[in-house]
Amino acid sequence: MSFTPLYTYIDARTLAERIKAGDVADRKIAVVDVRDSDFEGGSIVGARNVPSTNFQDQVDSLVKDLFEVPQVVFHCHLSQQRGPKAARIYAEARQQALASGAIKPSSSSSSSSSSSSDAKASAAEPAQAQDPTPAQKVIVLRDGAAGFVRQFNDDKTLVENYDAESWAYRE
């Protein structure tokens, strides 16, 4: 019996390279910051803040919103508890949504003016495809926001709203 982990890790430098390459803007990668009140004072550019206190309530909509993004990176302050837990919850929710059919690949060929028989025919097509579900890697940022901001706080293309005084009390 083998175990397949639900997530892998990425380091700050690799994530920074991906952000600078435009991968967040192009939706090739999404960054989800699950910090709560410690979100204030600086964050990774393009990160979506979904506080850990509300994560369970928002995970299903997050799964739908990020369905076609190939890689989703989770982090908290140090990525030791909240970040990995959110990654696990997200991966499990995504697996459940796929199994139940709650999320399906988008179809660019659907039209709002199609007849009901056309709609039934096009609804059957994805089921016949071999693997219509885009693969997605769930990733945790090693050393979390603390490690990332420590390395890149002077680069406004990577860290936004940086407040040195806020960070002085966190480390």
C-alpha positions as CSV (number, residue, x, y, z in Angstrom):
1,M,0.0,0.0,0.0
2,S,1.5,3.3,-1.0
3,F,0.7,6.8,0.3
4,T,0.4,9.8,-2.0
5,P,0.7,13.1,-0.2
6,L,-2.0,15.6,-0.9
7,Y,0.5,18.4,-1.3
8,T,4.1,19.2,-2.0
9,Y,6.4,22.2,-1.1
10,I,7.8,25.2,-2.9
11,D,10.6,27.5,-1.6
12,A,10.4,31.3,-1.6
13,R,12.9,31.8,-4.4
14,T,11.1,29.5,-6.8
15,L,7.7,31.1,-6.0
16,A,9.3,34.6,-6.5
17,E,10.6,33.5,-9.9
18,R,7.1,32.2,-10.8
19,I,5.5,35.5,-9.7
20,K,8.0,37.6,-11.7
21,A,7.4,35.4,-14.8
22,G,3.7,36.4,-14.6
23,D,2.4,33.0,-13.6
24,V,0.0,34.5,-10.9
25,A,-1.4,37.1,-13.4
26,D,-1.8,34.4,-16.0
27,R,-3.5,32.0,-13.6
28,K,-0.8,29.4,-14.0
29,I,-0.4,29.5,-10.2
30,A,-2.6,30.9,-7.4
31,V,-1.3,31.9,-4.0
32,V,-3.7,31.5,-1.0
33,D,-2.7,33.2,2.2
34,V,-4.6,31.8,5.2
35,R,-3.2,34.2,7.8
36,D,-5.8,35.8,10.0
37,S,-5.1,39.2,11.6
38,D,-1.4,38.6,10.9
39,F,-2.1,39.2,7.2
40,E,-1.8,43.0,7.9
41,G,1.6,44.5,7.3
42,G,2.7,42.8,4.1
43,S,1.7,40.0,1.8
44,I,2.8,38.3,-1.4
45,V,1.7,40.1,-4.5
46,G,-1.4,38.5,-6.0
47,A,-2.1,36.4,-2.9
48,R,-5.7,35.8,-2.0
49,N,-6.4,36.1,1.7
50,V,-8.8,33.4,3.0
51,P,-8.3,33.5,6.8
52,S,-8.0,30.2,8.5
53,T,-10.8,31.0,10.8
54,N,-13.2,31.1,7.8
55,F,-11.4,28.6,5.5
56,Q,-13.7,25.7,6.1
57,D,-16.7,27.8,5.2
58,Q,-15.1,29.1,2.0
59,V,-13.2,26.0,0.7
60,D,-16.0,24.9,-1.7
61,S,-16.1,28.2,-3.4
62,L,-12.3,28.3,-3.5
63,V,-12.2,24.9,-5.1
64,K,-14.6,26.1,-7.8
65,D,-12.8,29.4,-8.3
66,L,-9.4,27.8,-8.7
67,F,-10.5,24.6,-10.5
68,E,-8.6,25.3,-13.7
69,V,-5.4,26.8,-12.1
70,P,-2.7,24.2,-12.5
71,Q,-0.9,25.0,-9.2
72,V,-2.3,26.4,-5.9
73,V,0.1,27.5,-3.2
74,F,-1.0,27.8,0.4
75,H,0.8,29.5,3.2
76,C,0.4,31.1,6.6
77,H,3.0,32.9,8.7
78,L,5.5,30.0,9.0
79,S,3.6,27.3,7.0
80,Q,3.8,24.9,9.9
81,Q,0.1,24.6,10.9
82,R,-2.5,26.7,9.2
83,G,-1.0,26.6,5.7
84,P,-0.5,22.8,5.5
85,K,-3.9,22.2,7.1
86,A,-5.6,24.5,4.6
87,A,-3.8,22.7,1.8
88,R,-5.0,19.3,3.0
89,I,-8.6,20.5,3.5
90,Y,-8.5,22.1,0.0
91,A,-7.1,19.0,-1.6
92,E,-9.7,16.8,0.1
93,A,-12.5,19.2,-0.8
94,R,-11.3,19.2,-4.5
95,Q,-11.2,15.4,-4.6
96,Q,-14.7,15.2,-3.2
97,A,-16.0,17.9,-5.6
98,L,-14.6,15.9,-8.5
99,A,-16.0,12.6,-7.3
100,S,-19.5,14.1,-6.8
101,G,-19.5,16.0,-10.1
102,A,-19.8,19.4,-8.2
103,I,-17.0,20.7,-10.4
104,K,-16.7,20.0,-14.1
105,P,-14.4,21.3,-16.8
106,S,-15.7,24.5,-18.4
107,S,-16.9,24.3,-21.9
108,S,-16.1,27.2,-24.2
109,S,-18.5,25.8,-26.8
110,S,-21.7,26.1,-24.7
111,S,-24.2,28.7,-25.7
112,S,-27.0,30.3,-23.7
113,S,-29.2,30.1,-26.8
114,S,-28.9,26.4,-27.3
115,S,-32.0,24.2,-27.2
116,S,-32.5,21.6,-24.4
117,S,-31.6,18.8,-26.7
118,D,-28.4,20.5,-27.6
119,A,-27.7,21.1,-23.9
120,K,-28.2,17.4,-23.2
121,A,-25.9,16.4,-26.0
122,S,-23.2,18.8,-24.9
123,A,-23.6,17.7,-21.3
124,A,-22.9,14.1,-22.3
125,E,-19.7,15.0,-24.2
126,P,-17.5,15.7,-21.2
127,A,-18.4,12.3,-19.7
128,Q,-17.1,10.6,-22.8
129,A,-13.7,12.4,-22.7
130,Q,-10.9,10.3,-21.2
131,D,-9.7,12.9,-18.7
132,P,-11.5,16.2,-18.9
133,T,-10.3,17.2,-15.4
134,P,-7.3,19.5,-15.4
135,A,-4.6,18.2,-13.1
136,Q,-3.8,20.5,-10.2
137,K,-0.9,20.5,-7.8
138,V,-1.5,21.6,-4.2
139,I,1.6,23.2,-2.8
140,V,2.7,24.7,0.6
141,L,5.2,27.6,0.7
142,R,8.1,26.4,2.8
143,D,8.8,28.9,5.7
144,G,5.5,30.7,4.9
145,A,5.0,34.4,4.6
146,A,7.8,35.0,7.2
147,G,10.4,33.4,5.0
148,F,9.2,35.0,1.8
149,V,8.8,38.5,3.2
150,R,12.2,38.2,5.0
151,Q,13.9,37.6,1.6
152,F,11.9,39.9,-0.6
153,N,10.4,42.8,1.5
154,D,12.3,45.4,-0.5
155,D,10.9,44.1,-3.9
156,K,7.5,45.7,-4.5
157,T,6.8,43.3,-7.4
158,L,6.8,40.5,-4.8
159,V,5.7,42.0,-1.5
160,E,2.9,44.5,-1.2
161,N,1.9,46.7,1.7
162,Y,5.1,45.9,3.6
163,D,5.2,47.5,7.1
164,A,8.6,46.9,8.8
165,E,7.2,47.8,12.2
166,S,4.5,45.1,11.9
167,W,7.1,42.5,11.1
168,A,9.4,43.5,14.0
169,Y,7.0,41.9,16.4
170,R,6.5,38.7,14.5
171,E,10.0,37.3,14.3
